[in-house]
């Protein structure tokens, strides 16, 4: 069973994506090993869900945005890089 934060509003959700905890753990290790991104299990879970339901271009855009945020270079490039727009 998951811990639901107090700020979560179920009426805003359009659906649920169920992923295994071990997939999140493995993705966190993979992001660190292959991309040099040190992320937590929740962030890694978002990448797992994104990889399941979106294109490689969108996953690459997300990885690029995370890199820019970690390097202090965040700007509007994420919106420009995201294939479907934001």
C-alpha positions in Angstrom: 0.0 0.0 0.0 1.3 3.5 -0.9 1.5 6.5 1.4 -0.8 9.2 0.1 0.4 12.8 0.8 -2.0 15.1 2.4 -1.9 17.5 -0.6 -3.0 14.8 -3.0 -6.4 15.6 -4.6 -7.8 12.4 -6.2 -10.4 14.5 -8.1 -7.5 16.0 -10.2 -6.1 12.7 -11.3 -7.1 11.4 -14.8 -5.8 7.9 -14.1 -3.3 5.7 -12.3 -0.1 4.1 -13.5 0.9 1.0 -11.5 4.6 0.2 -11.5 6.7 -2.1 -9.3 9.0 -0.7 -6.6 11.9 -2.8 -7.9 11.5 -1.2 -11.4 11.8 2.2 -9.7 14.9 1.1 -7.8 16.5 -0.3 -10.9 15.7 2.9 -12.9 17.3 5.1 -10.1 20.4 2.9 -10.5 20.3 3.1 -14.3 19.9 6.8 -14.3 22.9 7.2 -12.0 25.0 4.7 -13.9 24.2 5.6 -17.5 23.1 9.3 -17.3 25.0 10.5 -14.3 21.6 11.6 -12.7 21.2 11.1 -9.0 17.5 10.9 -8.4 15.3 9.4 -5.7 13.0 6.5 -6.1 9.9 8.7 -6.7 11.6 10.6 -9.6 12.8 7.3 -11.0 9.2 6.0 -10.8 8.1 8.9 -12.9 10.7 8.0 -15.5 9.5 4.4 -15.5 5.9 5.5 -16.0 7.0 7.9 -18.8 9.0 5.2 -20.5 6.0 2.8 -20.4 3.6 5.3 -21.9 5.6 7.7 -24.0 8.1 7.9 -26.8 11.9 7.8 -26.5 12.0 11.4 -27.6 9.9 12.4 -24.6 12.1 10.4 -22.2 15.2 12.0 -23.7 13.6 15.5 -23.3 12.9 14.7 -19.6 16.5 13.5 -19.0 17.8 16.7 -20.6 15.5 18.8 -18.4 16.7 17.0 -15.3 20.4 17.5 -16.3 19.7 21.2 -16.8 18.0 21.5 -13.4 20.9 19.7 -11.7 23.4 22.0 -13.4 21.5 25.1 -12.5 20.7 25.9 -16.1 17.0 25.5 -16.0 15.1 27.7 -18.4 12.3 27.3 -20.9 14.2 24.8 -23.0 12.2 22.0 -21.4 9.0 23.3 -22.9 10.8 23.7 -26.3 12.4 20.2 -26.1 9.2 18.4 -25.1 7.8 16.9 -28.4 4.1 17.3 -27.5 4.6 20.8 -25.9 3.5 21.8 -22.4 
